Amino acid sequence: MIYKAVCIPGDGIGPEITAATLSILRAAGAPVEFEEHPAGVGALEKGLDVLPESTLKAISRHKVALKGPCTTPVGGGFTSVNVGLRKRLNLFAALRPVRSLKGVPTRFENVDLIVIRENTEGLYSGLEHEVVPGVVASLKVATEAACGRIALWAFRFATHRKRRKITVFHKANIMKLSDGVFRKNAQQVHREDYPNIDLDDMIIDAGCMRLVQDPSRFDILLMENLYGDVVSDLCAGMVGGLGVTPGANYGEHGAVFEAVHGSAPDIAGQGLANPLALLMSAEMMLHYLGDQHEDRSADQVAERIRRAYEGALENGEKTRDLGGELSTDQFAQAVIARL
């Protein structure tokens, strides 16, 4: 079976790493046909909105997308494409697997964490206004519906992946209502539906300290939107950075898989970019298609790709950001040679 999916190349280094990733998927025989659609600066350059309706409709139609990094201006300009996608498509669950890779040495060994982040509420949703000149308010919204939904999704995911424990990071000692409702809903889902999965909760500042002391004590981390954005990058730093960590955003009716690093316009077009994060996200996409359609062949292609890039890394065939000498295309060819 051949699956249809949307491809958003993104901005900056996005088109380069997307081309490299697609070449590997083709060589591996991935059962996916991509329909390309723009977003971000690339869409603006074509005279379209930063997040065109045609792109949103295509994702809604095919229910799966692979997205390169899109530029988000700091302190002004257009709003985040990522936030727009999550809100418009109701992609309420962000998933960031973080694991150590052979050939990518770091201060930590054998890291195997998963960060699950509520994707639609909290401070990160950007509900801000100027009260009076010089005074700005930012709203942190938490609802029973969204907090319960992400808690249930996290426990279902943990069960499906045979993970042993979920730890909720929160600040309910200070934000007793908003973080309190998040913590309460996780406890309720655990008590009523998933007592077989261990549940722990931890004040987020203490949790971050313990993370960098010993990440092996954690398994799945569950948290609200802004905390998840920060902590997922912290965890990525333990295994080599954002260039080696994939990302996905799930909703009830589809998913978007993406490289979570920036668009790096300063090195765009130079062949220096590492395509591994987007490739690993494409691997997640194949597993998702396999799960959705009970198609073992998609899972098998994903496993072949994983073994191929792990073999390249272990053999020292890496891009410069990881201490190697390969260009973007050369790394892609090194992976293809191992398929």
N, C-alpha and C positions, 0 to 999 in steps of 0.2 A: 504494500500500500504506500502511495506517495501522499505526503501531507503538504498542505499549503500553509505558508507562514509569511508574515511581513518582515522585511528587513529595513531598518532605519540606519543608514551608514553613520550619521552624526556629523560632528564638526571637527576641525583641527586634524588630529591623527585618526579620527574615526574612520574615514574612507579607507585608509591604509590597512588598519587592523581588521576591518570588515572584509576587505578583499583577501587578506591572508587567511582569515578564518574560513571564508567560503571556499577557498581553494582546498583546504584540508577536509572540509565536509564533503566536497565533491569526490576527492580522492578516496575517502573512506566509504563512499557509497551511502551517505546519509539519505534516508528516504524523504527528503524535504525539497520542495520547490519554493523559492522566495520571490515575493512581489515587493519591489523596492518602493519606499515612500519616504519623503523628506520630513524633517523636523529640525527646529533650532535655527542657527544661522543659515544653514543650507536652504531651509524653506523661505526665510526672509529674502535671500538673494534671488529666489525665483518669483518674488512678488507675492508670496503666500503668507498666511499667518504663521507665527512661530510654531504652533501646533495645529496644522491644517485639519479641517473636518474630514477631508478625504483619507488622511492617515488614520484618524480615529475610527472611521467607518471600516477601513480595511482590517484593522486589528479586531474590531468587533465581529467582522465577518469570518475571519480565519481563526480567531481565538488564541493566537500565539504570535509572538514577535521577538525578533532578535535586534537589539539596539546598541549602536555604538555610543560613545560619550557625546553629549551635547553641551555647548557652552552656556553657562549661566552668569550673567554680569553681576559684579559685586556692588551693592549700594545703589543700584539704579538699573535702568534699562528694562528689558522684558522679563517676565516671570519664568521660573524654572520649568523646562519641558518635563523633567522627571515628575515634579509635583503635579503638573497639569495632567499627565498621563494617569497618575495614580488616582486623582480625583475624578476625572471624566470617565474612566473605565472601572472605577471602584476596585482598584487593586489594593486591597486592605492589608495584605500580609507580605512583608519584605523578608526575604530569606538570604542570609549571608553565611555560607559554609567557610570555615577557616581551618586549613590543615597544613601541616608541615610537608614540604616537598623535598625529596632527595635531590641534591645538587643545588639547593638554595639554602645555604647555611645561615642560621640566625642564632640569637642568644638562647632560644628555646628549642627543645626537641619534642617530637611526638605530640604536637598540638593538634587537637581534633575538637573544634568547637563549632556550634551553629548559633548564630544570632538571629532571632525572630523578632521583628519590629512591627508594631501597629503603624499603619501607613497613612492614615487619613485624618487624625486628630492631633491635639496637643499644640505646643508652640510652633512646631515645624510647619504646620499648615499655613502660617503666615497671615493670621488674622490681626492686622495692625491698623492703627489709626492715630492721627495727631489730635490729642485732646484740645490743647491750645498751643500756640507757637512755643516750641522748645520742650514740649511734654508729649511723649509718645507712649501709647499703651499697646501691649501685645497680649492677645487672649489665649489662654490655655483651656481648651474645651475637652472634656472627657465624658462619654456617654456609656450607660450600661450596655447598650446594644453593641457598640464597637469594642468595648473592653471584653465583653463576653464572647464576641465572635472571634477575636484574635486568640483568646485563651483556649477556646474549643479547637480552633485550627492548630494551635501549637501542640496540644495533647494528641490530636489525631495524627499529626506529622510524626511526633515522637513514637507513637505506637507503630505506624507504618514502617519507620526506619529502624525500629528496635533500639531506640535510644533509652537510656536508663533514668534520666533526671532532668527536670526543668528548674532553673533558678530565675525568679523574678527580680529584676533590678528596679528600684523605686526610690522615691523620696517622700514616703507617706508620713514620716515624722514631722515634716514641715508642710507639705501640700497634702493635708489630711483628707481633703475631699477628692481632688482629681486623681492623685496617685493612689489614694485610698480605695477608690472604686476600681481601679485597675488591679490592685493587689487582691481585693475582695473577690472579684470575678474569677481570677485564676484559682483561688482557694476553693471556690464553689464548684467549678468544673472538675477540679481534682477530687474533691470529696464525693460528688454525686456520680461522676461518670468514669474517672480514670484513677482510682486509688492504686492501681498497679504501677503507675509512674511516680517516682519520687518527686516531691515538690519542696523547694526551699525558696526563701525570699531574703533579700539583702538590700540594705540602704546603698544606693548606687556609688557613693564616694568610697565607702568601705569595700564594696564589690570590686571597683576598679583597682584598688590597692592590692586586694587578694588575687586578682587576675594576673597582675604582673609579678606577683610573688610565686604563684604556682597555678598556671592555667589548667593543669591536669585535674584539679578538683572540680572543674565545671564541665558540663556536657552541652545542654541547650540553655541559652540565655534568652529570656523573654522580657520585653520592655516596650514602653511607649515610644512615640515617634522620634522626638529629639534625642532622647537617651540612646536609642538604637542607632541613630546616625553617627553619634560620637563614638560609642563603644564598638561598633562594627569596624571603624577605622583603627581604633586602638588595637583590636584583635588582629587586624590585617598586618599591623606593624610587627607582630610576633612571628610571622611566617615569611616576611620578605616584602610586605607592602601591598598596595592596591593593585599592582601589576600581576599579582598571582592569586587574587581572590575574586571569585565570580559573584554574581548577584541575580536575584529574580524577584519579581513582584507578582503575587497571585491574587486572583479574585474568584468569585463564584463561577464565572463564565469565561475564563481565559487567563493568560499569563504573559508577562513581558520579561525577557531575559536580557541582561545588560552588563556591560563593563561599567563598574562603579567608579573608576578613576576619572580624572578630568580629561578635557579635550587637548591639552598641551599644545596650543597653537605655536609656541616657540620652536618646536621641533617638527611641526607638520611638514610633510613632503620630503623629509630627509632620510627616510628609511630607518629611523632609529627606534621607532615605537615597538613596544613589546605587545604582541597580540594575544598573549596567554590568557589574560583575564576574560576577554571576549570568547576565546576558544573554550575555556572552562564553562562559561555561561551557556554556550551552544551545547556542550556536553550535558548540562542540566536540562536544557530544552529537549534533547533527545530522550532522556529518562522520563521527562514529563509526558511526552507523546507516547512513550511506551506504556506508562501507567494509565493514561487516559484511554488508550485503545487496546490495552492488553496485548501489546505488540512486542514480543521479546526481541525481534530483529533490531528495533530502534535502540533498545538497551545494549545489544551486542555491539552496534556501531559505536555507541558512546564509550563502552569499555575499551574498544580498540583504540580510539582516539586518546583516552586517558593513558593507556600503556605506552602509546607512541610519544606523547609529550613528556611523560615521566622518564622514558628512556633517553630522550634527547637531553633533558636537564641533567640527568645523572652522568651522562657522558661529557658534560661540559659544553654542550651546544646551546648557548644562551645568548640573549640580547645583552646589550651593554649595561642596562640598568640592573642586571643580575650578575654582573661581573664577567660577561662573555664578550664576544666580538662580532656576533652575527647581526645582520640587518633584519628588518621585519620579514622580508621575503625569504632570506636564507634560513631563518628559524622555521618558517612554514615548510620549506623544502626538507629540512632535517626531520620534521615530524612526519611528513608524507613518506619519506624514505623508510620509516619504521612501521608503517601501517601494514 
